[in-house]
Amino acid sequence: MKVRSNISTLIKIAKKWAKNGRIEPLNAARAIILTADELNKASRYNNKGKLKRKDFSEKTKKTTLIKQNHKCNICREKLDNELCDFDHIDGDRSNNSTSNCQALCPICHAKKTRKKRKRV
């Protein structure tokens, strides 16, 4: 993960600076903690300031497909395991529970997404 590599780089730099006497060890530790916290916060949001989308777990996806009999939840067409989309029913990206997951064909998912965007 990119954030972890950035944090480890910061730790190396701070340790080097503290060893060379450029900054106090305590200040180096504070700088590392503050910077790591900011990087962690930044990694949870996209460039528009919204929480990044989290994928449903494989278990949730499989359970949803079985529950829906491998059919689109809107048009009821048979779903291909490779070409199906999983949608958050309530639109809450952080709610990845099985009850909030529905399997849709790409066409129905696109229509639902367009409809939601028009309302906003």
HELIX and SHEET records of a PDB file:
HELIX    1   1 LYS A    2  ASN A   20  1                                  19    
HELIX    2   2 PRO A   25  SER A   43  1                                  19    
HELIX    3   3 GLU A   58  LYS A   67  1                                  10    
HELIX    4   4 THR A   98  ASN A  100  5                                   3    
HELIX    5   5 PRO A  106  ARG A  119  1                                  14    
SHEET    1   A 2 ASP A  85  HIS A  88  0                                        
SHEET    2   A 2 CYS A 101  LEU A 104 -1                                        
END                                                                             
